[in-house]
Amino acid sequence: MNLKEMLKLADGIVFAKTGEHLDDLQAAILRGTLQRETYKHIAKDFDCSESSVRQVGSQLWQILSEELGEDVSKTNFRSAMERLQVSNVSNFAQNVSEQHISGSFNICGEGRHPPDISNSDNDETSHSKPTKTLHQDLSEMPELGNFFSRTLELQTLTTWILQQNCRLITLTGISGIGKTSLAVQLVQQIKNEFEYAVWCTLDEFPTIDKFKSNLTQLFSQSEKQDSSPTNQKPLPLIKYLQNHRCLIVLDDVHNLFSSGELAGKYKPNYEEYRSLFKQIEKLSHQSCFLLVGWEPPKEVPQLTSENTPIRTLKLTGLDTAAAAEILRDKGLAEIDNCEALIHRYQGNPLWLKSVATLIQELGISATEVLIDDTILLPEDLKDVLQQQYDRTSELEKQVMSLLAAENQPVNFGKLLQNGQISSSDLLNALQSLSRRCSIEKEASLYTLSPVLKQYIKGL
């Protein structure tokens, strides 16, 4: 949510409570709160006393607290508005889903029928349909911990899954960007929209057979619990996905692929996952697979059409306000040059936590850190970068070295001129690095993030 959207949402809440829209001072208090201005600064702009601003602010927080059912204050106004926005989206998606659910529980466009309203006056008849039993195996799902604003991304994923009924979604991004945290938050919000919600970590399923057998065992055992026990053999996995509304998250999907190769090349014992993902995409069913990792399968395009049931969301850094919460959480509430530090580390939550810990432990200031474009690389951050660097091919390493030597973004022609790489190999390497989120592209220019550039220069 941007500032304008938050003010509009707050104005609606105040109007519903008081019958009056926000006045200029109230709007200025909310705007100043979002921009981290003090009451003293707001009072100066309005040529009034700070105590007057505090009094109006106190009344405003009281109205919002009563309407939202939680204590709202200057310190948590942004997060309260974002929670409300996510809740509104989730409730809307739930209503849309409920309007489309038929007796067959199919919302994929096949077998849909309007609900039977011939006996709508009879409460007993209208509520006689049994509700589906929910089965959730989220034992492998990490605990969320502190979650920093990803309102737009949550809205996008929720829309894709609950409204557009996408069958296969990849959530990618460089290490530490917050992919798993976002997926956990998403699952917590929408899991009850599905008969089955399952979180799988790839390390637990070294082969496709074990992965399938674990899922089919869960489905078959649940079906026996929901009905009379039978000796019927478990069905193929795709049949369960067709018979039930399932949400299945596969975390660390990059572990399917070989290190030292271009992105998306399957390990020898993992080739059959390719067929599974194709089956999930092509065959009609009412379930969704969410793949989370550093790189997506080759068969999932990075640019997708709304006419297809697959989507890709490439996660980027947090905005300045959300990233600043990380620094405050690390005890750097009054840090100078906050925005410059966040920009240098590109709003990457893990990178910011690492450098914030170093700053705090050494007792240095952000001003000292930012002198002469210095990029601090704590040892724990180096370890993370090393893991991702080790996955790349020799060809990709050559291209990253070329980009690290450049002070400005460069185009394909200059890279081709400066290196001993054929045009075909260079194109493949750039595509692979893009899929790994290891390079940045703007128009026809390529570059590395300052952090990666500093790391590669130090090798």
C-alpha positions as CSV (number, residue, x, y, z in Angstrom):
1,M,0.0,0.0,0.0
2,N,1.2,3.5,-0.8
3,L,0.6,6.6,1.2
4,K,-2.4,7.7,-0.8
5,E,-4.1,4.3,-0.4
6,M,-3.5,4.3,3.4
7,L,-4.9,7.8,3.8
8,K,-8.0,6.8,1.7
9,L,-8.5,3.7,3.8
10,A,-8.2,5.7,7.0
11,D,-10.5,8.4,5.7
12,G,-13.2,5.7,5.1
13,I,-12.8,4.4,8.6
14,V,-13.1,7.8,10.2
15,F,-16.1,8.7,8.0
16,A,-17.9,5.5,8.9
17,K,-17.4,6.3,12.6
18,T,-18.0,10.1,12.7
19,G,-19.8,10.9,9.5
20,E,-17.0,13.4,8.6
21,H,-14.0,13.0,6.4
22,L,-10.5,13.7,7.7
23,D,-9.7,17.4,8.1
24,D,-6.4,18.9,7.0
25,L,-4.7,18.5,10.4
26,Q,-5.9,14.9,10.8
27,A,-4.7,14.1,7.3
28,A,-1.3,15.8,8.0
29,I,-0.9,13.8,11.2
30,L,-1.5,10.5,9.3
31,R,0.7,11.6,6.4
32,G,3.5,12.7,8.8
33,T,3.2,9.4,10.7
34,L,3.7,7.4,7.5
35,Q,6.7,9.7,6.6
36,R,8.1,9.4,10.2
37,E,7.7,13.0,11.0
38,T,7.4,14.2,14.6
39,Y,4.4,16.0,16.1
40,K,6.7,19.0,16.6
41,H,7.4,19.0,12.8
42,I,3.7,18.7,11.9
43,A,2.8,21.5,14.4
44,K,5.4,23.8,12.8
45,D,3.9,23.3,9.4
46,F,0.4,24.1,10.8
47,D,1.6,27.0,12.9
48,C,0.0,25.5,16.0
49,S,1.3,24.1,19.3
50,E,2.7,20.6,19.6
51,S,0.2,19.8,22.4
52,S,-2.7,20.6,20.0
53,V,-1.3,18.2,17.4
54,R,-0.9,15.5,20.1
55,Q,-4.5,16.0,21.2
56,V,-5.9,15.7,17.7
57,G,-3.6,12.7,17.1
58,S,-4.8,11.0,20.3
59,Q,-8.5,11.4,19.3
60,L,-7.6,10.0,15.8
61,W,-5.8,6.9,17.2
62,Q,-8.8,6.3,19.5
63,I,-11.3,6.3,16.6
64,L,-9.1,4.0,14.5
65,S,-8.5,1.7,17.5
66,E,-12.3,1.4,18.2
67,E,-13.1,0.7,14.5
68,L,-10.2,-1.8,13.9
69,G,-10.5,-3.6,17.2
70,E,-6.9,-3.2,18.2
71,D,-4.7,-0.5,19.7
72,V,-3.6,1.8,16.9
73,S,-0.9,4.4,17.6
74,K,1.7,6.5,15.8
75,T,4.1,3.5,16.0
76,N,1.9,0.9,14.4
77,F,-0.5,2.8,12.1
78,R,1.2,1.6,8.9
79,S,1.2,-2.1,9.9
80,A,-2.5,-1.8,11.2
81,M,-3.6,-0.4,7.8
82,E,-1.7,-3.1,5.9
83,R,-3.2,-5.9,8.0
84,L,-6.7,-4.4,7.3
85,Q,-5.9,-4.3,3.6
86,V,-4.7,-7.9,3.5
87,S,-7.8,-8.9,5.5
88,N,-10.1,-7.1,3.1
89,V,-8.4,-8.9,0.1
90,S,-8.6,-12.3,1.8
91,N,-12.3,-11.8,2.7
92,F,-13.1,-10.7,-0.8
93,A,-11.3,-13.6,-2.3
94,Q,-13.1,-15.9,0.1
95,N,-16.5,-14.5,-0.9
96,V,-15.6,-14.9,-4.6
97,S,-14.5,-18.5,-4.0
98,E,-17.7,-19.3,-2.0
99,Q,-19.9,-17.9,-4.8
100,H,-18.3,-20.3,-7.3
101,I,-18.1,-23.5,-5.2
102,S,-20.6,-26.1,-6.3
103,G,-21.5,-29.5,-5.0
104,S,-18.5,-30.9,-6.8
105,F,-16.2,-28.4,-5.1
106,N,-14.6,-27.6,-8.5
107,I,-13.7,-24.0,-9.2
108,C,-11.6,-24.6,-12.3
109,G,-14.2,-23.8,-14.9
110,E,-15.5,-27.4,-15.3
111,G,-18.6,-28.8,-13.8
112,R,-19.7,-25.5,-12.3
113,H,-23.4,-25.1,-11.5
114,P,-25.3,-22.3,-9.9
115,P,-26.3,-23.1,-6.3
116,D,-29.7,-24.6,-5.8
117,I,-31.9,-21.8,-4.4
118,S,-35.3,-23.5,-4.8
119,N,-35.6,-24.1,-1.1
120,S,-33.8,-21.0,0.0
121,D,-36.7,-20.2,2.4
122,N,-36.0,-23.4,4.3
123,D,-33.1,-22.9,6.6
124,E,-32.7,-26.6,7.3
125,T,-32.4,-27.4,3.6
126,S,-30.1,-24.5,2.7
127,H,-27.6,-25.5,5.4
128,S,-27.9,-29.3,5.0
129,K,-24.8,-29.7,2.8
130,P,-21.9,-31.2,4.8
131,T,-18.8,-29.0,5.0
132,K,-15.5,-30.4,3.7
133,T,-13.0,-31.6,6.3
134,L,-9.8,-29.7,6.2
135,H,-6.5,-31.6,6.2
136,Q,-3.3,-29.7,6.9
137,D,0.2,-31.0,7.1
138,L,2.3,-27.9,7.8
139,S,4.8,-29.5,10.2
140,E,7.7,-28.6,7.8
141,M,6.6,-25.0,7.5
142,P,9.0,-22.6,9.3
143,E,7.7,-20.3,12.0
144,L,7.0,-16.9,10.6
145,G,8.8,-14.7,13.2
146,N,8.8,-11.0,12.3
147,F,7.1,-10.3,9.0
148,F,7.8,-7.1,7.2
149,S,5.4,-5.5,4.8
150,R,4.7,-7.4,1.6
151,T,1.1,-6.2,1.1
152,L,1.2,-6.0,-2.7
153,E,2.9,-9.3,-3.2
154,L,0.4,-11.0,-0.8
155,Q,-2.5,-9.4,-2.8
156,T,-1.0,-10.7,-6.1
157,L,-0.5,-14.2,-4.9
158,T,-3.9,-14.4,-3.3
159,T,-5.5,-13.2,-6.5
160,W,-3.6,-15.7,-8.6
161,I,-4.6,-18.6,-6.3
162,L,-8.1,-17.9,-5.1
163,Q,-9.5,-15.8,-8.0
164,Q,-7.6,-16.8,-11.1
165,N,-7.2,-20.5,-10.0
166,C,-3.6,-20.7,-11.2
167,R,-2.2,-24.3,-11.0
168,L,1.5,-23.7,-10.9
169,I,3.2,-20.6,-9.3
170,T,6.9,-20.0,-8.8
171,L,8.2,-17.6,-6.1
172,T,11.8,-16.7,-6.8
173,G,14.4,-14.3,-5.6
174,I,18.0,-14.0,-4.5
175,S,18.9,-15.6,-1.1
176,G,17.7,-13.7,1.9
177,I,15.0,-11.6,0.0
178,G,12.1,-13.1,2.0
179,K,10.6,-15.8,-0.2
180,T,9.9,-18.3,2.5
181,S,8.6,-15.7,4.9
182,L,6.1,-14.5,2.3
183,A,5.0,-18.0,1.5
184,V,4.4,-18.8,5.2
185,Q,2.3,-15.6,5.6
186,L,0.3,-16.5,2.5
187,V,-0.4,-20.0,3.6
188,Q,-1.5,-18.8,7.1
189,Q,-4.0,-16.5,5.4
190,I,-5.5,-18.8,2.8
191,K,-5.0,-22.3,4.1
192,N,-8.6,-22.7,5.1
193,E,-9.8,-22.2,1.6
194,F,-8.5,-25.6,0.7
195,E,-9.4,-29.2,1.7
196,Y,-5.7,-30.0,1.9
197,A,-2.8,-27.6,2.7
198,V,0.7,-29.2,2.6
199,W,4.2,-27.7,3.1
200,C,7.1,-29.8,1.7
201,T,10.8,-29.1,2.0
202,L,12.7,-30.7,-0.8
203,D,15.3,-32.2,1.5
204,E,12.7,-34.5,2.9
205,F,11.9,-35.9,-0.6
206,P,15.1,-36.9,-2.4
207,T,13.2,-38.7,-5.2
208,I,10.0,-38.1,-7.1
209,D,8.7,-41.4,-5.9
210,K,9.1,-40.6,-2.3
211,F,7.6,-37.2,-2.8
212,K,4.5,-38.6,-4.5
213,S,4.1,-41.5,-2.1
214,N,4.1,-39.1,0.9
215,L,1.4,-37.0,-0.6
216,T,-0.8,-39.8,-1.8
217,Q,-0.4,-41.5,1.6
218,L,-1.7,-38.3,3.2
219,F,-4.7,-38.1,0.8
220,S,-5.6,-41.8,1.0
221,Q,-5.4,-41.9,4.8
222,S,-7.5,-38.8,5.1
223,E,-10.1,-40.2,2.7
224,K,-10.4,-43.3,4.9
225,Q,-10.9,-41.1,8.0
226,D,-13.6,-39.1,6.2
227,S,-15.5,-42.2,5.0
228,S,-15.8,-45.9,5.7
229,P,-12.4,-47.7,5.5
230,T,-11.8,-49.6,2.3
231,N,-8.9,-51.6,0.8
232,Q,-8.8,-49.4,-2.3
233,K,-5.3,-48.7,-3.5
234,P,-4.1,-45.1,-3.5
235,L,-4.9,-43.2,-6.7
236,P,-2.3,-41.4,-8.8
237,L,-1.3,-38.0,-7.4
238,I,-3.0,-36.1,-10.2
239,K,-6.3,-37.8,-9.4
240,Y,-6.2,-36.4,-5.8
241,L,-5.5,-33.0,-7.2
242,Q,-8.5,-33.3,-9.4
243,N,-10.8,-34.7,-6.7
244,H,-9.8,-32.2,-4.0
245,R,-8.9,-28.6,-3.7
246,C,-5.3,-28.7,-2.6
247,L,-2.6,-26.1,-1.9
248,I,0.9,-27.7,-1.9
249,V,4.0,-25.6,-1.2
250,L,7.4,-27.0,-2.3
251,D,10.2,-25.0,-0.6
252,D,13.8,-24.9,-1.7
253,V,12.9,-26.0,-5.2
254,H,16.4,-25.0,-6.3
255,N,17.6,-28.2,-4.7
256,L,16.2,-30.0,-7.7
257,F,18.8,-28.5,-10.0
258,S,22.5,-29.2,-10.4
259,S,25.3,-26.8,-9.2
260,G,27.8,-25.7,-11.8
261,E,25.3,-25.7,-14.6
262,L,23.0,-23.1,-16.2
263,A,19.8,-22.5,-14.1
264,G,17.1,-25.1,-14.1
265,K,19.1,-28.2,-15.1
266,Y,17.7,-31.1,-13.2
267,K,19.9,-33.4,-11.1
268,P,20.1,-37.0,-12.6
269,N,17.5,-38.4,-10.1
270,Y,15.2,-35.5,-10.3
271,E,14.3,-35.4,-14.0
272,E,10.8,-36.8,-13.4
273,Y,9.8,-33.6,-11.5
274,R,9.8,-32.0,-15.0
275,S,7.0,-34.3,-16.0
276,L,5.1,-33.7,-12.8
277,F,5.2,-29.9,-13.2
278,K,4.1,-30.2,-16.8
279,Q,1.2,-32.5,-15.7
280,I,0.2,-30.0,-13.0
281,E,0.2,-27.2,-15.6
282,K,-1.6,-29.0,-18.5
283,L,-4.2,-31.3,-16.9
284,S,-7.4,-29.8,-15.6
285,H,-7.6,-29.9,-11.7
286,Q,-8.6,-27.6,-8.9
287,S,-5.3,-27.4,-6.9
288,C,-2.3,-25.2,-6.8
289,F,1.4,-25.9,-6.5
290,L,3.6,-23.1,-5.2
291,L,7.3,-23.6,-5.9
292,V,9.7,-21.5,-3.7
293,G,13.4,-21.2,-4.4
294,W,16.4,-19.3,-5.8
295,E,15.6,-20.4,-9.4
296,P,12.5,-21.8,-11.2
297,P,12.2,-24.9,-13.4
298,K,13.1,-24.2,-17.0
299,E,9.6,-25.1,-18.2
300,V,8.1,-22.2,-16.2
301,P,8.6,-19.1,-18.2
302,Q,9.5,-15.8,-16.5
303,L,7.0,-13.8,-18.5
304,T,3.6,-15.4,-18.5
305,S,0.2,-14.6,-19.9
306,E,-3.1,-14.3,-18.0
307,N,-4.4,-16.9,-20.4
308,T,-2.2,-19.6,-18.9
309,P,-2.6,-21.3,-15.4
310,I,1.0,-20.6,-14.4
311,R,2.6,-17.5,-12.9
312,T,6.0,-16.3,-11.7
313,L,6.6,-13.8,-9.0
314,K,10.2,-12.5,-8.7
315,L,10.7,-11.0,-5.3
316,T,12.7,-7.8,-4.9
317,G,13.8,-5.8,-1.9
318,L,11.6,-4.2,0.8
319,D,10.5,-0.6,0.5
320,T,12.3,2.0,2.6
321,A,9.7,2.1,5.4
322,A,9.5,-1.7,5.8
323,A,13.3,-2.1,5.6
324,A,13.7,0.6,8.3
325,E,11.7,-1.6,10.6
326,I,14.4,-4.2,10.3
327,L,17.0,-1.7,11.4
328,R,14.8,-0.6,14.3
329,D,14.3,-4.3,15.2
330,K,18.0,-4.6,15.4
331,G,18.3,-1.7,17.8
332,L,19.2,0.9,15.3
333,A,16.1,3.1,15.7
334,E,18.0,6.4,15.4
335,I,20.4,5.4,12.7
336,D,21.6,8.2,10.4
337,N,21.5,7.8,6.6
338,C,18.9,5.1,7.0
339,E,17.7,5.4,3.4
340,A,21.2,5.3,1.9
341,L,22.1,2.2,3.8
342,I,18.8,0.4,2.8
343,H,19.4,1.4,-0.9
344,R,23.0,0.1,-0.8
345,Y,21.8,-3.3,0.4
346,Q,18.8,-3.1,-1.8
347,G,16.2,-3.7,0.9
348,N,17.3,-7.3,1.2
349,P,16.1,-8.4,4.7
350,L,18.9,-10.9,5.3
351,W,21.6,-8.5,4.1
352,L,20.3,-5.7,6.2
353,K,20.1,-7.9,9.3
354,S,23.7,-9.0,8.8
355,V,25.2,-5.5,8.3
356,A,23.0,-4.1,11.1
357,T,24.3,-6.7,13.5
358,L,27.9,-5.8,12.6
359,I,27.2,-2.1,13.0
360,Q,25.7,-2.7,16.4
361,E,28.4,-5.0,17.7
362,L,31.2,-2.7,16.5
363,G,29.5,0.5,17.7
364,I,30.1,2.3,14.5
365,S,27.6,4.6,12.7
366,A,25.9,4.3,9.3
367,T,27.8,7.4,8.3
368,E,31.1,5.6,8.7
369,V,29.8,2.6,6.9
370,L,28.7,4.7,3.9
371,I,32.1,6.6,3.5
372,D,33.6,6.1,0.0
373,D,30.8,3.8,-1.2
374,T,32.0,1.1,1.3
375,I,30.2,-2.2,1.2
376,L,30.6,-4.2,4.4
377,L,30.4,-8.0,3.9
378,P,30.1,-9.7,7.3
379,E,31.3,-13.3,7.3
380,D,27.8,-14.7,7.6
381,L,26.7,-12.7,4.5
382,K,29.7,-13.9,2.6
383,D,28.7,-17.5,3.4
384,V,25.2,-16.9,2.0
385,L,26.6,-15.3,-1.2
386,Q,29.1,-18.1,-1.6
387,Q,26.4,-20.7,-1.6
388,Q,24.6,-18.9,-4.4
389,Y,27.8,-18.2,-6.3
390,D,28.9,-21.9,-6.1
391,R,25.7,-22.9,-7.9
392,T,26.6,-20.9,-11.1
393,S,28.4,-22.3,-14.1
394,E,31.9,-21.3,-15.2
395,L,30.3,-19.3,-18.0
396,E,28.1,-17.4,-15.6
397,K,31.1,-16.7,-13.4
398,Q,32.9,-15.1,-16.4
399,V,30.0,-12.9,-17.1
400,M,29.6,-11.7,-13.5
401,S,33.4,-10.9,-13.5
402,L,32.9,-8.7,-16.5
403,L,29.9,-6.9,-14.9
404,A,31.9,-6.5,-11.6
405,A,34.6,-4.7,-13.5
406,E,32.1,-2.1,-14.9
407,N,31.3,1.1,-13.1
408,Q,28.0,1.6,-15.0
409,P,25.4,-0.8,-16.5
410,V,26.4,-2.1,-19.9
411,N,24.6,-3.5,-22.9
412,F,25.0,-6.9,-24.6
413,G,27.3,-5.5,-27.2
414,K,29.9,-4.1,-24.8
415,L,29.8,-7.4,-22.8
416,L,30.4,-9.3,-26.0
417,Q,33.3,-6.9,-26.9
418,N,35.0,-7.1,-23.5
419,G,34.9,-10.8,-23.0
420,Q,36.1,-14.0,-24.8
421,I,32.5,-15.4,-24.9
422,S,30.5,-16.2,-28.0
423,S,27.2,-14.4,-28.5
424,S,25.2,-17.6,-28.1
425,D,27.0,-18.5,-24.8
426,L,26.6,-14.9,-23.5
427,L,22.9,-14.9,-24.2
428,N,22.4,-18.2,-22.4
429,A,24.5,-17.0,-19.4
430,L,22.6,-13.7,-19.1
431,Q,19.3,-15.6,-19.2
432,S,20.4,-18.0,-16.6
433,L,21.8,-15.3,-14.3
434,S,18.5,-13.4,-14.7
435,R,16.5,-16.5,-13.7
436,R,18.8,-16.9,-10.6
437,C,18.1,-13.2,-9.8
438,S,21.9,-12.6,-9.8
439,I,21.9,-9.7,-12.2
440,E,19.8,-6.7,-12.7
441,K,18.4,-5.6,-16.1
442,E,16.9,-2.2,-17.0
443,A,15.9,-1.7,-20.6
444,S,18.8,-3.3,-22.5
445,L,21.5,-2.7,-19.8
446,Y,22.9,-5.2,-17.3
447,T,24.6,-4.7,-14.0
448,L,25.3,-6.4,-10.6
449,S,24.0,-5.2,-7.3
450,P,26.7,-3.4,-5.2
451,V,26.8,-6.2,-2.7
452,L,27.4,-8.9,-5.4
453,K,29.9,-6.7,-7.2
454,Q,31.9,-6.2,-4.0
455,Y,31.8,-9.9,-3.2
456,I,33.0,-10.9,-6.7
457,K,35.8,-8.3,-6.7
458,G,37.1,-9.9,-3.4
459,L,37.3,-13.4,-4.8
